């Protein structure tokens, strides 16, 4: 049986152990060797969220199925494909109910059987429930912080959070002032970013400056 491998990581997950693109691909190759499947290609979505099916790699994989390049899709884990019950239902109805197969290494899913399709739907339902439960807990925690008057969200350049309160950061405030001064001189966003890097100033996350980052600082201060 010919299968397409599909691997995905979101931006937040790229540094986590066990979910890197290379680690996922290695699992797919081992699985294919064990079950004598022909892995015709491995398609990647790097930095793509599972909240939507509108991903370049996934679109290519599904199009390849329709083009007859493979008979199924193989993933390291079901949540690499989708975390949404609704999206999973659309995929099953459109592709995996009868035309093509879906196989998952970690979940031991094989939709070539009725039992495999049943397990697939159960796991997807649990995954969706877990995601919604986490969202509810996070929302409740944020409401509690707001009720106590604590700052919520990442502070802008020039400020930091201490004990739930927003306080000024003198070094960052100087960088903000420098940006406004350079802008007042008529320098372009790219030129300002270059000056900041030359002066050894860093962004909020400690990185180098880009024109878009400078624009956001100026827009925030003007708001």
Order of alpha helices (4+ residues) and beta strands (2+ residues): beta-alpha-beta-alpha-beta-alpha-beta-beta-alpha-beta-beta-alpha-alpha-alpha
